[in-house]
């Protein structure tokens, strides 16, 4: 029995950090009035996050990437306006260059307090932000099938989004240190491979019936079937400082799913590889970002990331054209050429160090660059 073509609608969720423009440190407690004003401006599309220094927005369900981009720009712009009124600043980056996680305050909501009690220091270290992309796929069996196949491409998406090269005032040597922090939690990383929706539900039920988790929202994999919406939710990516970068990542993810569905109609599937092999590429994307190489397991050798991007663009071109996001997909070449937020942050930091500025001042320069890049990258 054939499955109808999914709508491939799209929604984007982003998490941001709130900082003090004077000290450039995180605001441990921005105050309830900030969130109240954000909700007054954006309603249900804004919400608190685990730490009081974080805030999250989510677009509406959008028919295509350009529409999602318009909504995301509106959301970020409104948050920047609220922040200006309160004398604070917003940064779209997956880690803060020098903030101390031990000094941060947990949001006073039962869901977050329960997480803090259950996961202790491991969860309190999560001074990190991400971007989640939802793509509408109504049929649950198809969601599992496409999730199994698209997992291969998750490292490629991560590399394009990297924005977390610093942690606690240290240059980590990684382009996405966020994943190293997040991976300390249980039920993270690459998803399991499931043969059917029923098999997925049976595995979730084991954990729920044992009282380990309340529901599938506590599965924090790099990609998952959303427990709230009929979507496949990509979660591996850092939050992009510039919206155009975010839209490129979202457009490629959406186009990959459409390409995999098209191949299904042609009785073709993306070849399945062991999780350990995909994990190796995941690590290489964390470490090197767009400046490195990933393993092409079909060819059996490392391939420069820029060449892989060209191959992905060719692979999804007709799907991206049909979805109306080819321009965003092709912009991946610009990200490879110009660098991600991680490269820009490192460039700012190293320029300050080479100019003889103290490390603390160099890190503050990075925060200033992030504030400006977040605002102008609308």
Secondary structure, 3 states (H helix, E strand, C coil): CCCCCCCCCEEEEEEEEEECCCCCCECCCCCHHHHHHHHHHHHHHEEECCECCEEEEECCCECCHHHHHHHHHHHHHHHHHHHHHCCCEEECCCECCCCCHHHCCECCCHHHHHHHHHHCHHHHCCCECEEEEEEECCCHHHHHHHHHHHHHHHHHHHHHHCCECEECCEECCCCECHHHHHCCCCCEECCCCCCCHHHHHHHHHHHHHCCCCCCHHHCEECEEECCCCCEEEECCCECCCCHHHHHHHHHHHHHHHHHHHHHHHCCCCCCCCCHHHHHHHHHHHHHHHHHCEEEECCCCEEEEHHHHHHHHHHHHHHHHHHHCCHHHHHCHHHHHHHCCHHHHHHHHHHHHHHCCCCHHHHHHHHHHHHHHHHHHCC
